[in-house]
């Protein structure tokens, strides 16, 4: 699994509910088309004066390199400043992007536990 993380702030003149709805619409469309494996939109709940992170995070999941490459190629062909992607970009101020590759999951951890152990045992 590939996790494409975008931390972002909205531009000062942007209405939060409208912007987040548009971002969700864009990501819903990618998911429905099979371009992404899933997504989450998160709000930073840290104290603004104490956190270095931006206000929001979009965590976009890709099942493999092929899906990742295909999604970016398709968006490049459409144009990054057009359609819903362009509308989203017009609402976002500062942003940071990082790509993470999954190295372990809960399922990986559970496979290493003894099958005779019950959920309440430690």
N, C-alpha and C positions, 0 to 999 in steps of 0.2 A: 504494500500500500504506500502511496506517495501522498504526503500531506503538504498542500500549498497554503501557506499561512500569509494572510494580508492583515497587518495591523494598520488601522486608519482612523483619521479624524474627519468629520464632515466640515465643509466650509461654513464660516460663521453665519452666512445668510441662508443656510439650508435648514428646512424644517425636518426634524429628526424622523418622525413617523413616516412621512412621505419618502424620504431617502431610504430608510431601512426597508420599506415595502418594495421599492423599486429594486434594491439589491436582492431581496428575496425572490422577486419575480424573475430577475436575470438568472439567478442560480437554480431556481425551480425549472426554468426552461432548459438549462444545460443538463440537469438531472433527467428530465423527461425525455430528452433526446439521446440519453446514454453517453453524453460527453464527459460526465463526472460520475463517480461512484456514490457521492453524498456530500453534504456540507452542513456546517453549523455557523450561525452568526452569534457572536458573543459580545457582551458589554463589559468593559472593565469596571469592576466595583471597588477598585482601590481608591484611596484618598488621592485626589488629583495632585496635591502638593507633595505626596510621598512616592508616587509611581513614576517610572520613566516610560511606561508603555502608553500607547495611544488609546483613545476611548473605546475603539471597537476592534474586533478580530473576526475575520471570515476565515474559517478553516475549511478548505476544499479538498476532498479526497478523490484520488485517482487509483484505480485498481492496479495499474501497471504502467510501464513506460509507453506502451503503445497508446493507451487511452490518453495519457498526459500529452504526448506529442501530437496526437490527432486533434485534441481540443485546442491546443495553441495554434496549430497550423490552420484550423478552420476559422479561428477568430482573426488571425492575421489576414486571411483571404477576404473576410468580411470587412476588415478595417477596424483598428482598435478604437477609433473615435466615432464609429457609426453605431446605429441601433441601440439596444439596451446597454451594451458595454460602454458606449460613448456617453450615454445619459448618466450612467453610474459614475464614470470618470469626472463628469462635470460637477458632481455633488461632493466629491472627495477632495479634501485639502491635502494634508500630509499623509504619506503612507510608506510602509516598509514591507518588503516581501522576503520570505525565506522558504526554502523547500526542504522538507524533512522526509527521510525514508524510514519507514517503520522497521524496527528491529525485533520487537517482541510485543505480544498481546496477552490479554487475560487467558485466552485459550492455550497459548504456549505454556503459561504458568500452571494451569490446571492439569496439563498432561504429565507434569513431573510429580504430582501428588500421588500418594498411594491410593489405589482404587478402593481399598477397604476402609479408608478413613471417612467419617461422616462429616457433614457440614459444620457441626457444632464442636468437633474435636480440634484441638490445637496441637 
